[in-house]
């Protein structure tokens, strides 16, 4: 029999959870507050920052200096494109590993995961030279390919975990009914794994949206996403905190809104997998 939770214990857990949540959210909140201040107020003491009037001056300067909507569109194309391409590759791969495992399947999965442990700078030079020779520098398709390859191990691992929870007997029954491999993947497996696929898609969109290393190294202006847009406000002359905060707020706002409205689906997929 489960032990009853006392009101005191429940209150302590609630206070602890709120404390951790506020501590994690405070940097974002402070960034938003600084974005509505002038440069002089932004570097003042915290009490001064909170008491000085709010202004949209930094947002006007940021919009006049940079084409926010171009960077926003680049981020949308790159994050969604890389995630969708990764799913196209990962769904058949995860299906094969989950339902037709070989003697080296686990070794292959561990090798794929180990590639995420290698510093990205270790492969920067060959990838940069390859992109230069293929004319892919400062192009959306180039970043889509790179981010798809970088996040592919995570996508395969997540989908493999979800697919392992689907009873194999269901797929065997579909084969007995005459389903082809294509029908099995599209009409049987994918609908059953929708929660897992959705959470995988959302998580990898967030990872691609926040990717800074490759976007800063492989783009300059034409295909530059919002991470490059933010970096443009860190210059040798110094950090312009108000403008940098305004640019950061504009960059993180879309993904925060997406995360807020999709949190139930994301938590459900990450917690329960595809089928229980």
N, C-alpha and C positions, 0 to 999 in steps of 0.2 A: 504494500500500500504506500502510495506516495506521501511524503511528509508534507504537512500543511505549511504554507508560507505565512509567517507572522506579519502583521501590519508593519512592525518596525523594520523587519528585513526588506519588505516590499518598498518602504519609504527610502531606505538606504540605497537599494539598487536603483530606484528612480532618480535620486539625487546624483548618484555616481554616473548614471547614463547621461543625464542632462549636462553634468559638468564636462564629461568627455566630448559630448556633442558640441557644446558651446566652444570648447577649446579648439576643436577641429574647424569650426565654422568662423571663428573670430578673425583669422587672416583675410578671409573673403569679405567679411563685413567691413573690416578696416580699409580694405582696398576700395570698396564701394564708397565709403565715407570720404576718403581722400580724393576720389575722382570728382567730387563736387566742391572742392576747395581750390583756392589759388595756389600758385607755387610757393608763395611766402607763407601762407597758412599751413600748407602740407608739411613743411619742415619744422613747424613750431611744436611746442609741447602738446601732449595729448589733450590736456584740458583746453588749450587754446583752439585746437582742431575742432573739438566738440562744440565750442561756444561761438565760433566765427560763422558768419552767414554762408549759406550754400549758394553755389553758382554753377552755371553750365559752361563757363568759359573754356575749361579744358576739353570738353566734348566738341565745342565749336572749332577749337584749334586742331584737334585730332582729325575731325572730318575735313577741314580745309586742307590739311597737310597730306592726308592719305585717303585713298579710295577704299573706304571700309567695305562697301558692298562687293567690290572685286575680290578682296581677300576672303570675305565671308563665303562667296560662291566657290572660290577655290577650295576652301576647307570642306564645304559640303560635298563637292565632286570627289575630292581626294579621299575623305573618310568613308563615304558611302561606296565609292567605286572599289577601293581596296578591300573593304569588308565583304562586298558581294562577290568579288572575284575569289576571295579566300574561301567563302562558303561553297562556291561552285567546285573548287578543288577539294575542300576538306570533307564535304558530305560523303562522296564516294570512298575517300580514303578511310574515314572513320567507320563507314559501313563495313568495309573489307576487314579492318582490324578488329571490329567488334563481333562480327558474325562469321568471318572466315579467317580466324587467326592462324598464323603460321608459327613455327618454332622460334622465330626471331622477332615476333611482333612486339613484345615488351622491350626488347633491346632497341628496336627501331623507335618506339615511343620515347624511350629515355634519351636516345641520340637526338631526336627532334627537340626535346625539351632542353638538352644541354646546349644547343645552339643559342638559346636565349641568354645563357650565362656569359657568352663572349662579348666583350665590349664592342660597341658599334664602331668605334674609331679604328678597330683592328682591320676592318674591311672597307674603310672609307676610301683609301687610295685606289684600289682596283675598281670599285664601283664607280668612283668619280671618273676615272679614265675610260671605263666602258661607256658611261653615259656621254662623255665628251665625244667619243668616236662615233656613237650611234645618234648623236644630235638630240639627246633626251634631257640635257641640262635645261633647267627652268621650264619644264613641261609638266602638265598634269599627268599624262600617261606614265611618265617616268616615276613620279612620286607614287602613283597608284600601284605600280609594279613593286617598288621597293617596300612600301608599307604592307602590301599584301604578303610578300615573302617574310617580312619581319614578324608579322602577327600570325602567320600560318600555323606554327607549332601550337600556339595557345588555342586557336580555333579547332584544330584537330583533336587536341587533348580534351577540350570541353565537350565536343560532339561525341567523341569516343565514350566519355563517361555517361552521357545521356543515352546513347544507343545501347550500352551494356545493360541498361535497366529495362529495355524493351524485350519481352519474352520472344525467344527465337521461334517458338511454336506458331506465332502469328504469321511470321514470314514464310514458314514452311507451309502453312495452310494456304497462303496466297499462291505459292508455287504450285501446289496441288490443284488449285483452281485455274491454272493456266497462265498466271502472271509472269511476264518476262522480267528480266533484271531492271529494265527501265520502269516498268509498271511498279515493281517492288519498291524502287527508290522514290518515285514521284508520288504514287497513289497510296502506298501503305506506310512506308517508313517516315517520310517527311511529315505527313499530317499528325502522326502520333508523337513526333518529336518537336512540334511547333513551340511549346514553352522553352525547351532547351535551345532551339535554333534562335528564337527571339532574344533570349538573354545573351546568347553568344554574340549575336549581331549588335545588340546595344552596347555590350562591354567593349567590343572591338571598334565600334564607331567612336566611343569615348577615347580609347587608346590612340586611334589614328588622329582624332581631332587635336589631342594634346601633344602629339609627337613634335618635338622641336629640333632634335639633332639633325635628322635627315632633311627636314624642310629648310633649315638654315644653311646647310652645306650644298644642297642641290638646286636651290632656287634663288632668284634675286628680286624679280619684280613681276613678271608676267604670270607665273604660276604660284606666286608666294601666298601661302595661307595665313591665317590669323596669328600663328606663332611668330612668323616673320614680321607681321604687322606690329606685334608687341615689341619685338627686339629693336625695331626702328627707333624706339624712344629711349634706348640706352646708348649714349654716345660718349666719345672721349671728353666732351665738355662737362659731363656729369650726368647724374640721374635726375630727370624732371619728374618728380614723384607724382604730382597731380596729373600730368599728361600720361605718364606710364600707368597710373591707376585707371584713368579713363579708358585707355586702350585695352588694358587687361579686363576691365568690366565688360566692354563691348565684345571681347573675344570669348569670355566664359559664359556670358548670358545665354546664348542659344543652347549650349550643352547642359547648363544648369536647368533650364526650362525642360529640355528633353528628359533629363534624369528625374526631375520632379514628377512629371506626368507618367513616366514609365517605371517608376520605382517598384510598384507592386508586381509588374511582370518580370522585372529584373530579379527581384528577391525571390519570387516564386521559382523562376528557372534555376537560379544559382543554388537554392536550398533543396528543392525537391527533385530536380532533374526532369526527365521526360515523362516517366510513368512510375507510379508507385502502386 
